[in-house]
Amino acid sequence: MLIFHSTENPTRTYNYNSSTNPLQVLLSVLYGSTRMFNQVWLMLIITNTLTFKDKMDVLKDYEHKSNNLRFRNIDELNGKLKKMTQDSRESLQVITDFDYTLSKYHDGDGVRLGSSWFFVENSPLLPLSYREKTKKLHDTYHPIEVDPKLSIEEKIPHMEEWYRKIIILITEYITDEKHFKEAIKDISKLQLRDGAPEFIRQLYNNHIPLLVFSAGFGEIIKNLLIQRDLLHSEYTKMHSNFLEFDQTSKKIIGVKEPVIHVFNKNGGAYIASTPPKETEEIRKRKNILLLGDSMGDLSMSHGIDGANENESTIIKIGFLNHNIDDFIDRYIKEYDVVIIDDQTMNFPLHILRLFKI
């Protein structure tokens, strides 16, 4: 049943019953023609009478109607969704990268937006010499990060060295905690994807844990979530790089261990460095919705108790933001769903609705 409320007369409701799949009707509102629904706003009630087949048919509609969505294997995805929805949302958790996954890659004009690192490197309080030195480090270590001839094990020491050198640079240019907060004050170019606030709130309202990973600056991400009233300590956890300050002088003395980089951004590292009580809910939830924008993000669920081939079901959604032609085949091979150059959270929100959220 679909219930519509008129914007002209909010006290009047309209019930819509049809042999047409209600989810397909909803999809036509979101992605197709909306002329039949002009001047109404929509509330959706998915009743318990909908079959699993009803719910899954909409995936094919998404693929058909959306030019920016690709499924690796829709039948396999349907099987995963069936198992996860049967297990209910009490078994579900969400693990996501932050930069260019929860946040936008570009704005409506196609202008590239910043990552959490960007706001330190481009702070007006830091001189040009700082940016020159960080660029030199990038030019030295980034080729190692993407070198296909090196194993992850061979890359890890170089990544840790890179990140620690950046922290040392910060301590040379930023005097204390107050100076650092001033340097990262303006985060206007760090924008969440359209629908991301709703996505996070839906998780919190339904007691579904959200674990946010980032190899960037945790303080910047934390500040953004606090500003948007999206950081709920009970169900929203973060695993990122946080600076450590001397309790007396408030000067930066380093980064809280472990240093998080692209190759150790996973559940095992988070659990190992976090008090057991804080990870209890995450460890007991066997089904995972994983969101990322890089190949490195595919391993974020590794090491979480229950996340094994025998028990858990993991749906991996990848945001392919750039170099589409170069990476599309590889992304489709590794991710269950690939979202191409889309700055919204429409599809992840749809997945939540399958759990009657």
N, C-alpha and C positions, 0 to 999 in steps of 0.2 A: 504494500500500500504506500502510495506517495501522498503526502499532505502538502498542499500549497497554501501560503498565506498571501493575500493580495496586499501590495504596497499601498493601494488606494484605500483599502478598508481592512486594516490589520486584524479586525475582530472576526472577519469572515474567512472560513477555510473551505478548501476544495479537495475532495477525495478523488484520487485517480486509480481506477482498477481496470486492468486490461489483460488480455492474454499475452501481450508483449512482456518480455522479461523486464521487470522494473529496473534492474541494473543497466540494461541497455537503454532504457529511457533516460536514466541519470547520465549515462555516457553521452547521449545526444545533447544533453544540456551542457556538459562540461567541454566536449570536444567537437560537437557538430552544430547543427542549426538550433537556435534558441528562439526562433520566431514564435512558436506556439506557446512559449512560456514568458513572453514579454510582460514586463511590469509585475512580475512576481518574484518572490525569493523563496528558495527551496529548502525544505527540511526533509531529510530522508529517513524513513523507518524501514529497515530490512527485517521482515518478520521471520519467525522461526519456521515458517512453512516453505521458505526457499530451500531448494535442494542444493547439494554441492555442485551438481552440474549447472544449475542456474548461475551460481557464483562464478564458476570457471569459464562459462561462455563469454563473460565480459573480457577476459584476457585476449581472446581472439579479436574482439571488437577493438580493444586498445591497439593491438598490432595493426589491424586493418585501417583504423582511423588516424593513427598517429604516425607521422613520418620519422619521428625521432626515437622510436622504441624498437628494440630487437630482442627476441627470445632465443636463447641457445637451443633449448628443446622444450617446447611448450607442454608436451605430455609429461615429461619429467617434472617440470615446474608445477603442473597441476597435481601430480602425485605428492610433491612436497607440501603444497598448500593444503591438500586434503588431510594429510597427517597432522600438520601443525594446527589447523582449525579444529580437528577432532580432539587434539590434546588440550585445546583451549588456551586463552591468553595467560592463564596461570603458569604455563610452561614456557612462555615467550620472553625473550629479551632482545634488545636492539644494541648492536655495536656499530659505531660509526666513526669515520674520520671526520675532521672538522674542515680544514682548509680545502675549499673548492668541492666539498661534499655537502656539509650543512651550509656552507657559505657559497655565494655566487662566484662564478668565474669571471663574468663580465656583466655590465649593466645593460639597460635597454637599448643603448646606442652602440653596443659592441665594445665599449671601452673596458680593458682589462682592469679588474679590481685587485685589491691587495690581499695578501695572506697575513697570518699573524706575525711572521718575520718581517714583513714589509713595513710595519708600523714602527719598528725599532730602527731598521736600516734607513728609513726615510724621514725620521723625526727631524723637525726643524731645529731642535735643540742639540742635534749632533752635527759636527762639522763634516765637510766634504772628505776630509782625510779618513774618517771612520768608514764611509761608504766605499772609498777606494780600497781600503784594506779588506773589507768584507767581500768585495768583488774579486780581489786577488785570491782569497781563500776559496771562493766559489769556483773560480777558474782552475784551481789546483785540484779540488776534491770532487767536484761534480762529475768530471769524466770517469773517475774511479767508481762513483755511484752507479753509473749507467753502463759500465764496461761489461759487455756480454761474455768476455773471456774469463772474468773473475767470478769465483763462487761467492755466495753471501757471507760465508765464514771468512773469506779473504777480505771482503769489503768492510766488515764490521769495525775492525780496529781503526781504519781510516775515517769512518764516519764519526766515531767517538772522538778522535783527535780533532776533526773539523769542528764539531760542536763545542768542544772545550776551548778551542782557540777563539771562537766567537764570544764565548762567555768572558774570557780573559780580556778581549777587546772592549766589551761592554763595561767591565770594571775600570778600565783605563779612562773611559770617556764619561761615564755616569757616576756621579759622586756618591749618591745614597738613595735610599728607598723613595724619598720625596721627589728627587730628581728623576728617578725612573718613572714614577707615576705621572709626572708632568710630561715626560717624553712620549708616553703612550696614551695621553689623554684624548686626543682626537682620533677616533676610530670610525669616522663617518664613511670611509671607503671600504670598511669591512661589513658587507651586507649578507644577511641570511637569505637563503633561497626563499622565493615566494612559497608560502605554505609551511615553512620550517617551524615557525613559532606554534602553529596549530598542531603540527606533528608532535613536537616535544610536549605540548600541554596534554594532548590525547594520551600519550604514554604515561605521564604523571597521573592524570585523572583516573586511569585504569590500572595503576600500580604495576606498570611494566618498566623494569629497569632499563636505563639508557646509559651506556658506557661510551664516553667520547674520548677518542684517541687523537693525539696530535704530536708531531715531532717539532711543532712550533713553540710559541711562547704561551704557556698556560695562563699567565696573568691577563693577557689581552683577551683570550677566549673567555675566561672567567668574568672579566669586567663586562664584556658584551652580553653574556647570558644574564648577569645580574641586572644590567640596565633594562633588559627586555623581560625581566621577572620570569626567567626560564631556568634558573639554577635551583633545583629542589634537592637538597642534600640527601634526602632519604632514598630517592630513586635515580638521581642524576649524578653519575660519577665521572671524574676526569682523570686521564693519564697523560700527562704532558710535562714539559720542562718548566719548572718553577724556580725562580732565583731564590737564593738563600741570603738572608741579611743578618748581620751582627745585631744581637738583641740590644746592645747598648749604643753603639755608634750608628746603627742602621745602614752601614755601608755594605755593599754587595761583597760577599765572600765566596761566592761560587754558585753552583746549581745543585738543587736537591737530587740526590742519587735515586735511581739510576738515570743517566742521561738518555733521553728518548730520541731515537733516530728512526729512519724509515725501515730499518731491518730488525728492530727489536720492539716494534710497536704492536704488541700482542697481549693476549689475555694472561699468558703465563708470567710475563714480566710484571704485569699489573698485580696479579695475585701474590707474587713473591715479595713485592715491596709494599703491600698494604695489609693492615691488621685483619685477621680472619673474620672478625665480626662484620667488617665493612664489605666483605666480598661474599658473605653467606648467600644472599639472594641471587647473586650472579652465578655462583657455583652450582646452585641446585636447579637452575632453569636450563633445560636441555635443548630447546629450540631457539634458533638465532636468525634474526634478520640483520644481515651485514650490509652496510653501505660504504662505498669507497670510490675513489677516483683514480687509483693507480694500481699497478700490479702488486706493489708492496702491501696494499691494504687487504689483499686477499687472505693474508695470514693473521689478521687481527683476532680471529676467534681461537687461534692455537693456544693450547694450555689452559683453557677454561674447563673446569671439571664438568663432565657431562658432554662436552663437545667432542665426541668421538664417533667413529663410523657406525658403531653398533647401536647407539642410543639417540644421538642428536640428529636433528634435521636443520640444515643451514641453507637459507636462500641468500644468494649474493647478488646485490644490485650495484652495477658500476655506472658512474657518471663519466662519460667520455666528453671532455670539455674542449679539446683542441687536437690538431693533427689527426682528424677523423680518418682519412684514407689510410694513413700509416698504421693506425692502431686498431681499427674496427675489427679485423679478423681475430686478432689476439684477444681483445676484450670479449668477443662473443664466445671464444673458446673457453675462457676462464670464468666469466660471470654468467649467472642464470639469466639475468636481464641487463641489457645495456641501454642507458638513456643518453641520447646523443644531443649535445649542445642545447640542453633544456635547463633553464635556471629556476625550475620549480620543484616542489616535492609532491606533485600530483599523484604519481604512481605509488610511492611509498605510503601515502595517505590512503590510497585505494586498498592496498594490502591490509592496512589496519582495519578498514571497514569490513573485510571478510571475517574478522574476529568479532563482528557485531559491536564494534567500538563506535 
